[in-house]
Amino acid sequence: MKGLLSCLAALVLLVAVPAEAEAARTPAERAREIATALTKDPLYIDPAYASALPDKLRADVRTKAKAVGYPIYTIILPLTPSDEFQGQESTVLTLVTDALRKPGLYVVVDGGDRFPWYEARDVPQVSDDKLQAARERALDDEGYDAGPTEVLARMYELLAAPGIPSTSPRPTSQPTSGSSSSDDESGGHGWVVALSIVGGLVVLVLLGLVIGLRRRAPQWEKAFRIPPHVAATVAAERRRRLERDTTAELTTLGTKLAALPTTDGPGLAHQQAALDDHAAAGKVLDSSTSLVDLVGAMVLLDKARREYDVAVTGRADAVPDLCAFNPLHGRSAGKSTQVEADGTTLTLPLCADCRRALKRGTAPASLPGDDGPYWYDDTLWARTFYGTTGDDLAEAVSRGELHR
């Protein structure tokens, strides 16, 4: 009996070890896995949904995406707060676009949510207005209970069409010739017809409200708040992963910088800037006391990585800054956005989601600080919006302004 238990324990360990190794993937590794698959097939479907999406539906998405005229990379996968991307579509988009490094429209759908999120990278053929209109019209046409492939196929069909898609046509009430004739013959019957028309209009208004509520349903689902103790656990795990990934990147980039030969001319300035940003990132990481500080180290490391690339290649490619409201959202989209507050106008690089939030007049999903959005706090990160306004971050850190 004891020998049997030992064999069973060994089998459990053999099964558990690969599962643990699988779960230990970093967000960057998962993103590279998806990016590699997209180079072979621009439609990536997570194995969890493979059996639920027939070949016919997949072929429809591929055909209509190809007809748009510019590259479209579609990602359908389950998202949960405990996965590599912390359940955030914006994180998937940022990491996969950085891993694939190809121009195109990147679209991600949580197969259980069926609400497409997108990011256009170097695609001048399409505007954000058309993308947003195509998504909303596709959701209206297919219904929120449709599968993700149906919504995506309709969205791509609308993107291939000229112009900006209009909203879905709504039913209207038209008086018939017979009722008009009867109204001429009898005043009393005319009142009945008028009341009927008013009643019909009331029904249409109520129908419009119901459709509006259905249309907003995915946003409400996104705003659902998980219990505080669960949220705290998720936040702690998110911070742990960010600290681990940032530390690993700091080490990797430090090794590359140490191997760089000293150069002259413009390359030397970029090499020195990379060293300064890298040193500042290490200093911030060592003394970090909050998620806001960890993100600051990540931002400095991103700056160092870009300066390193210029020092090595000699080519200064235009790489967008990270989102000023929340650098974890990824890189900014389009031109910088002017934001007014207390008579002051700031020009900030913002991701597509934050720009849309401002356009709607709603608060963007900012990185949280001690008391509300991080920029409410008196920190270096708040004063400079993570280096997108004001002083150079690395220089400010070296002057001791981090926790002033």
N, C-alpha and C positions, 0 to 999 in steps of 0.2 A: 504493500500500500504506500509506504514511504517513497519507494522508488517511482511509483506512478505519479505521486504528487510532484516529485522533483522533475520528472519529464514534462508534466503540464506546466510547471513554473518556467522551464526553459523555453517551451513553445510560446508562452505569453510574452516573455522577454524578446523573442525573435520577432514577434508581431509588433510589439510596442516600440521597439527601437526605430524601425523605419518610419512609423507613424510620427514619432516625436521629431525625427529629422525632417520629415515633410512639413511639420508645423513650424519649424524653426526658420523658414524662409523669410528673408527681409523683404520689405516693400519693393526695394530696387530689384531684387532677384525675381520676384513675382512679375514685376513690370517688364523685365527683360524677357521672361518666358512668354508673355503675351505678345511683346513686340516681335520676337522671333517667329511666332506663329502667324502674325499679320503679314510678314514678308512673303509667306507662302500662300496665304488666303486672307484677303482683306476683311473677311467675316470671321471673327473669333467667337466661338460658343464654348462656354465652360462645360466640362464633362457632366456637371450636375444637371444641365438642361439639354444635353445632347439627344436623349431619347424623346424629349417632349417637342422637339422642333423637326418636323418631317423635311425631307430633301426638297420637296416642292416649295415649301415656304422659304427655305434658305435660298433656293435658286431665284425666287422672286426678288428677295432683298438684293442679291448680287447683281441681277440684271438691271434693276432700277437704280442702284447705286452707280453702276458703270455708265449708265445713260446720262448722268449729271454732267460729266465732262471734266471733272477734276477728282483726284484720289479721295476716296472715303474709306476710313478704317472703322469698322463696327465691332463693338465689344459687348457681348451679352454674358453676364456672370452674376452670381448671387453676391450680395453685399450685406455684411453684418458688422456691428461694432467691434467684434473680436477678430475680424480677418486682417490680412496684411495691410489693407487700405483704411482700416477703422470705419468701414462702411461708407466712405465718402467717394461719390462719383468724381468730384473735383480732384481728389488725390490720384485716382486711377488715370484721369486724363493727363495730369501734370507729369506723372512718372512714366507713362507709356509714351507720350510725345517726346520726352527727353531721351528715352531709350531708343525709340525708332528713328528720331531725327530726320523725318521726311515731311515735306509740305503736304497738306491735305486737311480734310475735315475729319476730326476724331469724334466718334459718337459712342457713348457708353449707356447701357440700359441694365438696370437691375431686373432680371427676368421676372421677379415677383412684383415689381413696382410698375413696370411698363411705361416709365416716364423718361424719355430720352434726354440726356445731358450731352452737351457738345462743346468743342473748342476748335476753332479754325486756326490753322497754323500756316501762314504765308499763302493764303488763298484769296487773292484780290478779286476773284470773279464773283464772290458772294458777300453780301452785307449782313450785319447782325440782325437788321430789321427783317430781312427775308428769312433768315434761319429761324428766328423766333416765330414769325408768322406761319412758316411751314410746319413747325412743330405743333403749334396750337391748332391749326386747321386739321392736321393729321389726327390729333387726339379727338377733335370734335367729330371728324368724319368716321373714324373707326370705333369710337367709344372707349371709355376707360376700362371696360371689361375685355377688350380685345387683347390678343397676344402681342408680344413685343415685335415679332416679325411683321405683323400686319401694319402696325403703327409706323415702323421704320420704312417699309416699302412705300406706304402712302406719303410719308415725309420726303423721301428721295424723289418720288414722282413729282411732287410739288416743287422741289428744288430744281428739277430739270425743266420745268415750264417757265416761260418768260414772265417777267414782272413779279410783284410781291403778292402771294396768295391772299385772297379776301377771306373774311370769316364765313362760316357755314351759313347758307341761306336759311332763314327762319320762315315758318308758315305765316301767311297773312290772310286776313279775312276780307273777302270781296263780296259786295252785295250782288245778287242775281237780278236779271232783268225782270223776272217774275215778281220779286218782292218790291221792286220799284214801281211796277204797274199797280200792284195791290195797294201800295201806299197812296197812290193818286186817287184810288177809288174809295178808300176808307181812312179817315183820320185816326180812328181808334186802332186799326190794324197797323198804321204807321208807328204809333207809340210802341206796339209790341215788337216791331222790327228794330226800332231804335234801342229798346232795352236789350234785345237779343245781341245786337252789335256790341253794346257796352259790356254785356256779360262775356261775350267772346274776347273782347280786349282784356278784361280782367283775367280770364283764363290764360291768355297769351303772356301777360305780365308774370303771372305765377309760374308758368312754364319756363319763362326766361330766367326767373330766380332759381328754379330747380336746376336748370342747365348750368347756370353760373356756379351753383354750389358744387355740382359734379365736376365742373371744370377746375375748381380750386381744391378738390379733394386731395390730390397728390401733395399739394403744398401743406395742407393740414397734417397729412400723414408724416411729412418731413418734420413738422414742428412738434410732433408727439414727444413728451418728456418722459424719459425712463426714470425709475425711482432713484432718489439721491444717492443711496449706498451703491447702487449699480453704476451710476454715473461717476462716482468717485473712483471706483475700481477701474473703469474704462479709462478715465483720465490719467490715473497713475500708470497704467500699462502703456498708454500712448506716450507719456513722458519718458518712460523707461526705454521704449523702442527708439524714440527720437534721440535720446542721449547715447544709446548704443550705436545707432547709425552714424551720428555726427562724430563720435569718437573714432569710429573706424575710418571714416572719410578723412578726418584730421590726420590720422597716422599715414594713410595712403598718400595724400597730397604732400605731406611733409617729406616723405621718402622721395617723391618725384622732384620736389623743389631742391632737395639736397643734391640730387644728381644733375641738376642743371649747370652747365658751364657758365661762367660769368661772360656776359656779352657787353657790347658797346652800343651807343646810340639809343633809339627808341625802345629796343628790346630790354635794355637795362632798367628803364623806368618801370616797365610792366613787371619785370622780374622782382624789383624791389617792392612794388605795390602788392604783388602776390605774397611776398614774405611778410610784409606788414599786416595784411589782412589775416594771413594764417596765424601769426603770432597773437593777434588780437582775439581771434576765434578761440585759441587755446586758453587764453587768459580768462575769457568770459565763461568758457566751459568749466574751468576749474573752480570758479567762484559762483557759479549759477545757483540761484536760490528759488527759481520759479520756472514755469514753462515759458514765460515771456523772455527770460534770459537765455534759455536753451534755443529758442527760435532766433534770438540775436546772434548766437554763435553760428547757427545754421546759415543766417544771412551773410555774416562775415566770411564764412567758408565758401559760400556761393560766389562772392566777389573775388576771393582768392583764386578759385578755380577758373573764373573767366579771365583774370589777369594772367594766370599761368598759360592758358590756351593762346593768348595773344603773344606772350613771350616766346612760346615754342613755334607757333605757325607764322608769326609776323603779320597776321591778318586780324584786324579788329572787326569781327562780325557783330552786327547789331543784335544783341541778345536782350530781350525785354527784362526789366526789373521784376522782382517778385511783388505780389500784391501788397500794397501798403497797409490795407486794413487787416489782412491776415496772410503773412508770407506762406503759411501752410496751404493756402489755396492754390499756390503755384504762380506761374508767370502772368504778368499783366497782358491784357488783350486790347489791341487797337491803340489809339492815341491816349495820352494821359488825360485824366478827367479833372475838370475844375470843380472844387468843392468849396462852398462859402460857409463861414461860421463866424459870428460876432464881428462882421465887417471885414474879415480877412479872407482872401481867396488863396487856396492852396491848389497846386497842380500835382495830382497824385497818380501813379501807375496802379490801375485796379484790374482785377480779374473780371471775366465776363459776368459772373454771378453778382459781384458787388456793384458793377456798373448798372446792371438791370435793376437791382434793388434801389439804387439811388433814383433811377428813372421812374420807378413806381412810387417813389416817396416813402419807401420803407427802410428800416435800419439794416445795413449789411451785416452778415455773419462775421463780426469782428473777432479777433483773438481776445479772449477774456483776460482782464487784469485783476487787481485786488478788489475793485469796486466798479464793475461794469466793463466797458471796452478798455483795452490796455492803454489807449491814449489819454484816458482820464488820470492816469498816474503820473507823477512827476519823475520820469525816468529818461535816460538817454534815448531809449527806443521810442517813447512817446514824443519827445521834443523834436525828433528828426523823422518820425514815421519810418523807422528802421532804415535810416540813411537816404530816403528818397527826397528829403528836403534838408537844408541846413548843412551842418559840418560833416566832414569825413568821419565815418564811424571808427576806423582803426586809429586815427589820430586822436579822436575823443577818448577812446578807451585807454590809449597810452598816457593821456593827460590825467587819468584817474576820475573821469566823469561818469563811470559806469553806475556807481551807487552814491552819487553826490547828494 
